[in-house]
Amino acid sequence: MDTHNTIRPRRKFHPAAYAMHRQMQAVRRTMAAATVEESQTAARWAQAWYQLVQRKLDQIQHTPRYLH
């Protein structure tokens, strides 16, 4: 019987890190777009992800910090 578990649970990223990663992907799609329409759509996604990143970073900044 094989006791080695090859399935690892997915790593949970911080919401701000995930949003930043998605923003970076959208920027790459903007630069690699084949058509103007594709570029404009990707740029709108990049802007939306940017706004989400900023909102998440503001939330992090305003959360209370407790010293243990």
C-alpha positions as CSV (number, residue, x, y, z in Angstrom):
1,M,0.0,0.0,0.0
2,D,1.4,3.4,-1.0
3,T,1.3,5.7,2.0
4,H,2.9,8.7,0.2
5,N,0.3,11.4,-0.3
6,T,1.1,13.2,-3.6
7,I,-1.9,15.6,-3.4
8,R,-1.0,18.8,-1.6
9,P,-3.7,21.3,-0.5
10,R,-3.7,24.5,-2.4
11,R,-1.8,27.3,-0.7
12,K,-4.1,30.1,0.5
13,F,-2.7,33.5,-0.5
14,H,-3.5,36.8,1.3
15,P,-6.3,38.6,-0.6
16,A,-4.0,41.5,-1.4
17,A,-1.3,39.2,-2.8
18,Y,-3.8,37.3,-4.9
19,A,-5.2,40.6,-6.3
20,M,-1.7,41.9,-7.1
21,H,-0.9,38.7,-8.9
22,R,-4.1,38.9,-11.0
23,Q,-3.3,42.6,-11.8
24,M,0.1,41.6,-13.0
25,Q,-1.5,38.9,-15.3
26,A,-3.9,41.5,-16.7
27,V,-1.0,43.9,-17.4
28,R,0.8,41.1,-19.2
29,R,-2.3,40.4,-21.3
30,T,-2.6,44.1,-22.1
31,M,0.9,44.2,-23.5
32,A,0.5,40.9,-25.4
33,A,-2.9,41.6,-26.9
34,A,-3.3,40.9,-30.6
35,T,-6.1,43.5,-31.1
36,V,-7.0,46.9,-29.8
37,E,-10.2,45.5,-28.3
38,E,-8.4,42.8,-26.5
39,S,-5.9,45.3,-25.2
40,Q,-8.6,47.6,-24.0
41,T,-10.5,44.8,-22.2
42,A,-7.3,43.6,-20.5
43,A,-6.5,47.2,-19.5
44,R,-9.9,47.6,-17.9
45,W,-9.3,44.4,-15.9
46,A,-5.9,45.6,-14.9
47,Q,-7.4,48.8,-13.6
48,A,-10.1,46.9,-11.7
49,W,-7.5,44.7,-10.1
50,Y,-5.4,47.7,-9.2
51,Q,-8.3,49.3,-7.4
52,L,-8.9,46.1,-5.5
53,V,-5.2,45.9,-4.5
54,Q,-5.4,49.4,-3.2
55,R,-8.5,48.7,-1.2
56,K,-7.0,45.6,0.3
57,L,-3.8,47.4,1.2
58,D,-5.8,50.2,2.9
59,Q,-7.7,47.5,4.9
60,I,-4.5,46.0,6.0
61,Q,-3.1,49.3,7.0
62,H,-6.2,50.1,9.2
63,T,-6.5,46.8,10.9
64,P,-5.6,46.9,14.6
65,R,-2.2,45.4,15.5
66,Y,-2.0,43.5,18.8
67,L,1.3,42.9,20.5
68,H,1.6,39.6,22.3
